[in-house]
Amino acid sequence: MANRRNVCSARRPLVDPSVVGRCRSCGRRLYGRGKVCRSRRCPEYGPVWAGDQRQKLFRNLETLRGDILLSAVTAPGADELPWDEQACAALGEHKHSGKLGCRVDRVAARAWNDSAAERWRRLHRRAYQETVKKVGKGSVWLVARVWEMQARGVLHVHPVLAYGTARQMAGARLYVERLAELAPQYGFGFAERKVRPQPAQNAAAYLSSYFVKGKRGKETLWESARSPAMPRSIVHVSVKLTMQTGCTMRVLRLKRAIYYVWRATLPPDELRAVSTILQAFPGAELVAPGDLDRAPPQGA
């Protein structure tokens, strides 16, 4: 009996003491003093998260020297992903199209979307390795990658390639060709080959055009991000760029926190300095000027 009591007493409490509240918008657990969670699926925080993603994409790509190539790799057609006839039955006899509200069969779409990110990683790795082997090291630089939900309910991906040097130009062209040739082997459909060089800012504007307000009937990024079909990493920017600019999702969240607490907007260099200090001292927090005389935290 004594051993039984010891086991019972060693169990974790039913209520986590670190949970201090619930998000006022979606009800998720909160572990800090905020009133809204930081989940991209939260109805209230979602638009803020999408705005940060847009700013991250712009701030990093605008520092890129030279042009880029923007391609697209889509899901296969109706021969592999059949239409859901019930979803658009009210339209009568018609040619299926996502623009009309037609949708891919739910079971088929879910199975395809669930494995899309992993299949894309393998496709990209193979196209990258084969290109570098022929053109040379440094010929392929994937500066960004963005996932988007098509109107018919399946994912497609946009790779953004550096096109600044002669080697990058040759590498980007060959990489795009290899993507188109290899895509069917990894369960993808059409891959855009006829792409033209363009300024990086143009690509950022195109990719982020639906992030906050939506585009041509598409869901906004924060709305589509609430779908379990979206990959965990929706917008990826090369670490080489973020290390130069310091513009990451973490720093953008810190920027808002600083403005809320200090009512100040810091330049990028100072933001990075504050971020470094906070990471170097676990438990450190931002303090408003009026709270400077308060006592140190317990255990300090």
Secondary structure, 3 states (H helix, E strand, C coil): CHHHHHHHHHCCCCCCCCCCEECCCCCCEECCCCCCCCCCCCCCCHHHHHHHHHHHHHHHHCCCCCEEEECCECCCCCCCCCECCCCCHHHCCCCCCHHHCCCECHHHHHHHHHHHHHHHHHHHHHHHHHHHHHHCCCCCCEEEEEEEECCCCCEEEEEEEEECCHHHHHHHHHHHHHHHHHHHHHCCCCECCCCCCEEHHHHHHHHCCCCCCCCCCCCCHHHHCCCCCCCCCCEEECHHHHHHHCCCHHHHHHHHHHHHHHCCCCCHHHHHHHHHHHHHCCCCCCCCHHHCCCCCCCCC
